[in-house]
Amino acid sequence: MPKILLAEDDNDMRRFLVKALQNAGYSVASCDNGRSAYERMREEPFELLLTDIVMPEMDGIELARRATELDPDLKVMFITGFAAVALNADNEAPSEAKVLSKPFHLRDLVSEVGKMLAAA
């Protein structure tokens, strides 16, 4: 079962996404900020990092950059209301990262996660 790490500072959104991904058959760990997500990634491997961009302590772009240094094979998806920020070439976000703009439908999220995890 693929393991996903979700970093999202909005409590309601985090719970909602965890439940949707678990219902789709994924093992999901979640953190409420980038720093705690990074510490979790140092403790155990994940196949996918699903992260908001704007978060306290460490933003999602910095988290993704550091996480892919730990595991170059890690897949990254940003969920954000600020897609232009994620797509800015100057921010050093992982080049293969996918961006899903808020608001999005849960089935779109689950579909995109499935596509990313299926791609070898």
C-alpha positions as CSV (number, residue, x, y, z in Angstrom):
1,M,0.0,0.0,0.0
2,P,1.6,3.3,-1.1
3,K,2.4,5.7,1.8
4,I,1.5,9.3,1.6
5,L,2.6,12.2,3.8
6,L,0.2,15.0,3.9
7,A,1.3,18.5,5.1
8,E,-1.6,20.9,5.5
9,D,-2.0,23.5,8.2
10,D,-5.8,23.8,7.9
11,N,-7.2,21.2,10.4
12,D,-10.5,20.6,8.6
13,M,-8.9,20.3,5.2
14,R,-6.3,17.9,6.6
15,R,-8.9,15.6,8.2
16,F,-11.0,15.7,5.0
17,L,-8.1,14.8,2.7
18,V,-6.8,12.1,5.0
19,K,-10.2,10.4,5.1
20,A,-10.6,10.7,1.3
21,L,-7.2,9.2,0.6
22,Q,-7.6,6.4,3.2
23,N,-11.0,5.6,1.6
24,A,-9.2,5.3,-1.7
25,G,-6.8,2.7,-0.2
26,Y,-3.8,4.7,0.7
27,S,-1.8,4.7,4.0
28,V,-1.7,8.4,5.1
29,A,0.3,10.2,7.7
30,S,-0.4,13.9,8.3
31,C,1.3,16.9,9.8
32,D,0.1,20.4,10.4
33,N,3.3,22.2,9.3
34,G,6.3,21.8,7.1
35,R,8.8,21.3,9.9
36,S,7.0,18.4,11.5
37,A,6.4,16.8,8.0
38,Y,10.1,17.1,7.3
39,E,11.0,15.4,10.6
40,R,8.5,12.6,9.9
41,M,10.1,12.1,6.4
42,R,13.5,11.7,8.1
43,E,12.0,8.9,10.3
44,E,10.3,6.8,7.6
45,P,10.0,6.6,3.8
46,F,6.9,7.8,1.8
47,E,6.1,7.4,-1.9
48,L,4.3,10.8,-2.1
49,L,4.5,14.1,-0.4
50,L,1.2,16.0,-0.7
51,T,1.7,19.5,0.7
52,D,0.1,22.9,0.9
53,I,2.5,25.7,0.0
54,V,1.6,28.4,2.5
55,M,2.2,26.9,6.0
56,P,3.9,28.1,9.3
57,E,7.4,27.1,10.3
58,M,8.4,25.8,6.8
59,D,6.5,26.4,3.6
60,G,5.6,23.6,1.2
61,I,8.2,24.5,-1.4
62,E,11.1,24.4,1.2
63,L,9.6,21.1,2.5
64,A,9.5,19.6,-0.9
65,R,13.0,20.7,-1.7
66,R,14.4,19.2,1.5
67,A,12.3,16.1,1.2
68,T,13.5,15.3,-2.3
69,E,17.1,15.8,-1.1
70,L,16.4,13.0,1.5
71,D,14.7,10.8,-1.2
72,P,15.2,11.8,-4.8
73,D,12.5,9.3,-5.9
74,L,9.8,11.0,-3.8
75,K,6.9,12.2,-5.8
76,V,5.6,15.6,-4.8
77,M,2.1,17.2,-5.3
78,F,1.3,20.7,-4.1
79,I,-2.3,21.6,-3.1
80,T,-2.7,25.3,-3.1
81,G,-4.7,28.4,-3.7
82,F,-1.6,30.0,-5.0
83,A,-0.7,28.0,-8.1
84,A,1.4,30.8,-9.6
85,V,3.7,30.7,-6.6
86,A,4.3,26.9,-7.1
87,L,4.9,27.4,-10.8
88,N,7.5,30.1,-10.4
89,A,10.7,28.8,-11.7
90,D,12.8,30.8,-9.2
91,N,11.4,29.0,-6.1
92,E,13.5,25.8,-6.5
93,A,10.4,23.5,-6.2
94,P,11.0,20.0,-7.6
95,S,10.6,20.2,-11.3
96,E,8.4,17.1,-11.6
97,A,6.0,18.3,-8.9
98,K,2.3,18.4,-9.7
99,V,0.2,21.3,-8.7
100,L,-3.5,20.9,-7.8
101,S,-5.2,24.3,-7.3
102,K,-7.8,24.8,-4.6
103,P,-10.7,24.4,-4.7
104,F,-10.5,20.9,-6.2
105,H,-12.9,18.0,-6.1
106,L,-11.8,15.0,-4.0
107,R,-12.1,12.6,-7.0
108,D,-9.7,14.8,-8.9
109,L,-7.2,14.6,-6.0
110,V,-7.5,10.8,-5.7
111,S,-7.2,10.5,-9.5
112,E,-4.1,12.7,-9.7
113,V,-2.5,10.8,-6.7
114,G,-3.2,7.5,-8.4
115,K,-1.6,8.7,-11.7
116,M,1.5,10.0,-9.8
117,L,1.9,6.8,-7.9
118,A,1.4,4.6,-11.0
119,A,4.1,6.4,-12.9
120,A,7.4,4.7,-12.2
